[in-house]
Amino acid sequence: MNGPWEWAASIGTVLAASMIAFDMGRRATAWGFVLFCIVSAMWIWIGYTEDAMPLAAMNGVLLLINAWGVWQYWFHPKNQPES
């Protein structure tokens, strides 16, 4: 497991974690969660194709957690501008 998909997913994971950890504002954090969702999906695919089911299962759970983060930062009613 050392191909271009793995490298792209690894770099994307580090970037997403950095976007959230540096706390550069709500918009950057929301995009960090979106990137986490994308790379989690990549890791799931990599796990299935490389017969690494623990990796796929872990990222399935992380995908759900990060999708919740996207919901919280972009779509939750408490974060919508008042009309």
C-alpha positions in Angstrom: 0.0 0.0 0.0 2.3 2.8 -1.3 0.6 4.1 -4.4 -0.6 7.5 -5.6 -4.1 7.0 -4.1 -2.6 6.3 -0.6 -0.3 9.3 -0.9 -3.2 11.6 -2.0 -5.4 10.3 0.9 -2.6 10.7 3.4 -1.8 14.3 2.3 -5.5 15.1 2.2 -6.0 13.7 5.8 -3.1 15.9 7.1 -4.5 19.0 5.3 -8.0 18.4 6.6 -6.7 17.9 10.2 -4.7 21.1 9.9 -7.6 23.1 8.6 -9.6 22.1 11.7 -6.8 22.3 14.2 -5.6 25.8 13.2 -9.1 27.1 13.8 -8.9 29.7 11.0 -12.7 30.4 11.2 -15.9 28.5 10.6 -15.6 28.4 6.8 -12.1 26.9 6.9 -13.2 24.4 9.5 -16.3 23.4 7.4 -14.1 22.9 4.4 -11.8 20.8 6.6 -14.7 18.5 7.4 -15.6 18.3 3.7 -12.0 17.3 2.8 -12.1 14.7 5.7 -15.2 13.2 4.1 -13.5 13.0 0.7 -10.4 11.3 2.1 -12.4 9.0 4.3 -14.2 7.8 1.2 -10.8 7.3 -0.5 -9.5 5.3 2.4 -12.7 3.1 2.4 -12.1 2.4 -1.3 -8.4 1.7 -0.7 -9.2 -0.6 2.2 -11.6 -2.6 0.1 -9.3 -2.9 -2.9 -6.2 -3.7 -0.8 -8.1 -6.2 1.5 -7.5 -4.0 4.5 -11.0 -4.2 6.1 -10.0 -2.6 9.4 -8.9 0.5 7.5 -12.1 0.6 5.5 -14.3 0.0 8.7 -12.5 2.7 10.6 -12.9 5.2 7.8 -16.5 4.3 7.5 -17.1 5.5 11.0 -14.9 8.5 10.5 -16.9 9.4 7.4 -20.1 9.5 9.5 -18.4 11.6 12.1 -17.0 14.0 9.6 -20.4 14.2 7.8 -21.8 15.2 11.1 -19.2 18.0 11.2 -20.3 19.2 7.8 -23.9 19.3 9.0 -22.9 21.2 12.2 -20.9 23.8 10.4 -22.9 24.4 7.2 -26.5 23.1 7.6 -27.5 23.1 11.2 -30.4 25.6 11.8 -28.5 27.4 14.6 -25.8 28.4 12.2 -28.1 29.9 9.5 -28.4 33.6 9.1 -31.6 35.2 10.4 -34.0 36.5 7.7 
